[in-house]
Amino acid sequence: MAIEEFANCYGARVENTVDSIIDDLRNLGADAIRRVVEWNRNLRDSDRSLVLALAGIAAGVIIKILEKLLGATAAACFVGLLGGASWALLILAFTECVDQL
């Protein structure tokens, strides 16, 4: 039930219903979520700031980065999640909730 616990934690942070995000999270999978958090943690502060700036104006660039990191299918799941939250909120929620997995 780790995905459900993670979904509850994530849903509380992005102020969205768990039902609206759980399918995307299941499709994305725990390993991909962990890879995104680890990738974000390994970015230099300047690179993390650049990703945040790009996310607001060029989501396609973020998707290309995620495709290289996770593969096309998982990146597509991420697009669904980004529809409900900003990149900054999404990565913060992932980082705060990753221990639930």
C-alpha positions as a Markdown table, in Angstrom:
| # | Residue | x | y | z |
|---|---|---|---|---|
| 1 | Met | 0.0 | 0.0 | 0.0 |
| 2 | Ala | 3.0 | 2.3 | -0.2 |
| 3 | Ile | 1.7 | 4.1 | -3.3 |
| 4 | Glu | -1.6 | 4.8 | -1.5 |
| 5 | Glu | 0.2 | 6.2 | 1.5 |
| 6 | Phe | 2.4 | 8.3 | -0.8 |
| 7 | Ala | -0.7 | 9.5 | -2.7 |
| 8 | Asn | -2.3 | 10.6 | 0.5 |
| 9 | Cys | 0.8 | 12.5 | 1.5 |
| 10 | Tyr | 1.2 | 14.0 | -2.0 |
| 11 | Gly | -2.5 | 14.8 | -2.3 |
| 12 | Ala | -2.4 | 16.7 | 1.0 |
| 13 | Arg | 0.5 | 18.9 | -0.2 |
| 14 | Val | -0.9 | 19.7 | -3.6 |
| 15 | Glu | -4.5 | 20.1 | -2.3 |
| 16 | Asn | -5.9 | 17.7 | -4.8 |
| 17 | Thr | -8.0 | 14.6 | -4.2 |
| 18 | Val | -6.2 | 11.3 | -3.9 |
| 19 | Asp | -8.5 | 9.7 | -6.5 |
| 20 | Ser | -7.5 | 12.2 | -9.1 |
| 21 | Ile | -3.8 | 11.4 | -8.8 |
| 22 | Ile | -3.5 | 7.8 | -7.7 |
| 23 | Asp | -3.7 | 6.3 | -11.2 |
| 24 | Asp | -0.9 | 8.5 | -12.5 |
| 25 | Leu | 1.2 | 7.7 | -9.4 |
| 26 | Arg | 0.6 | 3.9 | -9.9 |
| 27 | Asn | 1.5 | 4.2 | -13.5 |
| 28 | Leu | 4.6 | 6.3 | -12.6 |
| 29 | Gly | 5.7 | 3.8 | -9.9 |
| 30 | Ala | 7.7 | 4.0 | -6.8 |
| 31 | Asp | 11.0 | 3.5 | -8.5 |
| 32 | Ala | 10.5 | 6.4 | -10.9 |
| 33 | Ile | 9.4 | 8.7 | -8.1 |
| 34 | Arg | 12.5 | 7.8 | -6.2 |
| 35 | Arg | 14.6 | 8.5 | -9.3 |
| 36 | Val | 13.1 | 12.0 | -9.7 |
| 37 | Val | 13.7 | 12.8 | -6.1 |
| 38 | Glu | 17.3 | 11.6 | -6.3 |
| 39 | Trp | 17.9 | 13.4 | -9.6 |
| 40 | Asn | 16.5 | 16.7 | -8.0 |
| 41 | Arg | 18.7 | 16.2 | -4.9 |
| 42 | Asn | 21.8 | 15.8 | -7.0 |
| 43 | Leu | 21.2 | 19.0 | -8.9 |
| 44 | Arg | 23.4 | 22.0 | -8.0 |
| 45 | Asp | 21.3 | 24.9 | -6.6 |
| 46 | Ser | 21.8 | 26.9 | -9.8 |
| 47 | Asp | 20.6 | 23.9 | -11.9 |
| 48 | Arg | 17.6 | 23.4 | -9.7 |
| 49 | Ser | 16.7 | 27.1 | -10.1 |
| 50 | Leu | 17.0 | 26.7 | -13.8 |
| 51 | Val | 14.7 | 23.7 | -13.8 |
| 52 | Leu | 12.1 | 25.7 | -11.8 |
| 53 | Ala | 12.4 | 28.6 | -14.2 |
| 54 | Leu | 12.0 | 26.3 | -17.3 |
| 55 | Ala | 9.0 | 24.5 | -15.8 |
| 56 | Gly | 7.0 | 27.7 | -15.8 |
| 57 | Ile | 7.7 | 28.5 | -19.4 |
| 58 | Ala | 8.9 | 25.4 | -21.1 |
| 59 | Ala | 7.2 | 22.3 | -19.7 |
| 60 | Gly | 8.3 | 20.4 | -22.9 |
| 61 | Val | 11.9 | 20.8 | -21.9 |
| 62 | Ile | 11.1 | 19.2 | -18.5 |
| 63 | Ile | 9.3 | 16.4 | -20.2 |
| 64 | Lys | 12.4 | 15.7 | -22.4 |
| 65 | Ile | 14.6 | 15.6 | -19.3 |
| 66 | Leu | 12.2 | 13.2 | -17.6 |
| 67 | Glu | 12.0 | 11.0 | -20.7 |
| 68 | Lys | 15.8 | 10.6 | -20.5 |
| 69 | Leu | 15.6 | 9.9 | -16.8 |
| 70 | Leu | 12.5 | 7.7 | -16.6 |
| 71 | Gly | 11.5 | 6.7 | -20.2 |
| 72 | Ala | 8.6 | 8.0 | -22.3 |
| 73 | Thr | 5.8 | 6.2 | -20.5 |
| 74 | Ala | 6.7 | 7.4 | -17.0 |
| 75 | Ala | 7.3 | 10.9 | -18.4 |
| 76 | Ala | 3.8 | 10.9 | -19.8 |
| 77 | Cys | 2.4 | 10.0 | -16.3 |
| 78 | Phe | 4.4 | 13.0 | -15.0 |
| 79 | Val | 2.6 | 15.2 | -17.5 |
| 80 | Gly | -0.7 | 14.2 | -15.8 |
| 81 | Leu | 0.6 | 15.1 | -12.4 |
| 82 | Leu | 2.0 | 18.4 | -13.7 |
| 83 | Gly | -1.5 | 19.3 | -14.9 |
| 84 | Gly | -2.6 | 19.4 | -11.2 |
| 85 | Ala | 0.4 | 21.1 | -9.7 |
| 86 | Ser | 3.3 | 23.3 | -10.5 |
| 87 | Trp | 6.7 | 21.7 | -10.8 |
| 88 | Ala | 7.9 | 23.4 | -7.6 |
| 89 | Leu | 5.0 | 22.0 | -5.6 |
| 90 | Leu | 5.2 | 18.6 | -7.3 |
| 91 | Ile | 8.9 | 18.1 | -6.5 |
| 92 | Leu | 8.5 | 19.5 | -3.0 |
| 93 | Ala | 5.6 | 17.0 | -2.3 |
| 94 | Phe | 7.6 | 14.2 | -3.9 |
| 95 | Thr | 10.6 | 15.0 | -1.7 |
| 96 | Glu | 8.6 | 15.3 | 1.5 |
| 97 | Cys | 6.6 | 12.1 | 0.8 |
| 98 | Val | 9.2 | 9.8 | -0.7 |
| 99 | Asp | 9.8 | 8.0 | 2.6 |
| 100 | Gln | 6.2 | 6.7 | 2.4 |
| 101 | Leu | 7.2 | 4.4 | -0.5 |
